[in-house]
Amino acid sequence: TTTRKIPVHLVSSDRVDECFDICLERLDAGTIARKDVEQCLMDELKKMAWERNREELIFPTSFDN
């Protein structure tokens, strides 16, 4: 495994880590394709924000810009 040093201002939140775990489990199980991991992350973050805080997250339609 590779260890990365992340600057303090870029520390990932627990929610993002949790969503990564969910999506990687789905990828490993074959329930999503590699190309769908980004969408899975966005969907899980939105779901988590709503379930835990009753907040709606709105993401840009594309991160390629």
N, C-alpha and C positions, 0 to 999 in steps of 0.2 A: 504494500500500500504506500501511497504517497501522502506526505503530510504537508499541508500548506499553512503558512503563517498569514493570517488575515488581519489587516489593520483594524484597530479598535472601531473606527467609524464604519466599517463594513461587516461587522459581526452579524451573522444571520440570526433571525429570530427563531424562537422555538417553533412557531407555527410553520414557517417555511421549511424547517427541518422535518417537521411532522408530515407535511405535504409531500416532501421529497420521498420520505419513507413509504408513504402510501402508494405513490406513483411508481416507485422502483419495484415494490412488491407486485404491482399489477403488471409491470413490464416483465419481470422474472416469471410470473405465472402465465404470461402469454395472453393476458386479457386486453392489453393495449400494445400497439406497435411503437417502435422507437420514435417515429415521427409524431406520435400523439402525446409524448411526455409533457411537452410545454403546455398543451391544452389541458392536460390532466392537472398540472400544477395550478393553473389559473382557476380551473373549476373548483378544486379542493380549497384554495385560499378563499374564494368567494363564499363557498359553502360554510367554511369554518367561521368567517367573519359574521355571517348571518346567524348561524347557530349559537355562537358565543356572545356576540355583542349586538345583534339585531342591526348590523350595519351592512349596507350594500356597497361592495367594491366594484368600481368601473375601471376596466383596463382599456388601453388603446386597442384598436382593432388589429394593429400589427406592430411588432417590435422591430421590424426590419428597416424602419425609416431612420 
